[in-house]
Amino acid sequence: MSHRRPSWAWLGLTPFTVYVLLFLALPTALAIGTGFFDGEGSFTLSNVSALGDPVIVQTFMNTTWLSLLTSAVGAVLGALVCYAALGLPETGAIRSMLDAATGVLAQFGGVMLAFMFIATIGVQGVVTVALRDSLGIDIQPGAWLYSLPGLILPYIYFQVPLMVITFLPALSALRPQWAEANLTLGGTRASFWLRIGFPVLAPSFLASFLLLFANAFSSYATAAALASQGSQIVPLQIRAALTSETVLGRENLAGALALGMIVVVGVVMWLYSLIRNRAARWQA
């Protein structure tokens, strides 16, 4: 009777497992745990109860509408780019440049992106000064770029490429046989998209939208570099809670805020996983 030799293939996952434990699981556990303790290490619910404070509720609402708006615009624009890319050869130069550009721009955030917008359309930006001096048009009344509405354009900047990366494979999976069958049965191009294309792509589009929402909801570096005053979104509120010296009795408020973010992003990513699995079954 032969015995199966033990497989050591699982050792290949060791580096990734250590990485996940150190940089995902451990920080998440610390963020959740600290929210239930005060500065002296005693258990308390005061930090969690602070999530009902009107200021913090408004902060979560600001983050939510900013994420919804930029995700919706990014999803629509990205889907249009994907549709335009369908007519390009997959191995062509333009398609290769598009794939490379979206991969880079989707990760082009933080201080670099903030500086680009400041240098371009900031109070003394190149475009701002040129329009003001040549045409008398001031595109920076009240310095809106450095407030909450000013985050919309930078967020859309990296949301569109992310949408292209996630949605283009789903759009490319539409089979030409479906369009041919639609035409054979007397259908039109419009009927194909209304009755076949849109219903099939809807789960993938919604899943990509949820991914964009989670991406925007958790973004920090770009907002921190632009909105230097105030804490209008949750990531900046967490920074304020960590650095403020005037928060009394709620020293670990940042942990409670992080807990709120983890819950929101966790629910969104759970829905994303369910929808992606359904889309995968439909397109199989």
Summary of the structure (lengths in Angstrom):
residues: 284
radius of gyration: 23.6
end to end distance: 41.0
largest distance: 90.0
contacts: 809
relative contact order: 0.14
helix: 74%
strand: 1%
